[in-house]
Amino acid sequence: MKPFRALPIGWIFQVPLFRLLALNLGIGMAAAAIMVGGLLLLNPHRLRDLILADASSGAALILLLFGFVITFGSAAMGAAIMAIGRRPTSGGGGGLAARACEAIPLPIRAKSD
């Protein structure tokens, strides 16, 4: 039996898929923090006043931030996963152009009994 070998600390960032997901989760977390900060700054429908008037305002802010992190983080990670198979365009610009969404033919073998 082989002895247990400890993995290095940063092994997960060497796997390209995990690195892609971690990067997009960070982007989603930043977007969530900006959204919560914007909501507190703009105070729509006196939301900031309602949160800060509560006895447990810290818990309310943490739950609000957690909900936005889950939402924006999963949306960014899902968009990154769905964009993996897309061919890069030669134009250099971002966005969805009609030529970037062309069909890719795949060979299919018939099942023989």
Buried (B, 14 or more C-beta within 10 A) or exposed (E): EEEEEEEEEEEEEEEEEEEBBBBBBEBBBBBBBEBBEEBBEEEEEEEBEEBEEEEEEEEBBEEBBEEBBEBBBEBBBEEBEEEEEEEEEEEEEEEEEEEBEEEEEEEEEEEEE
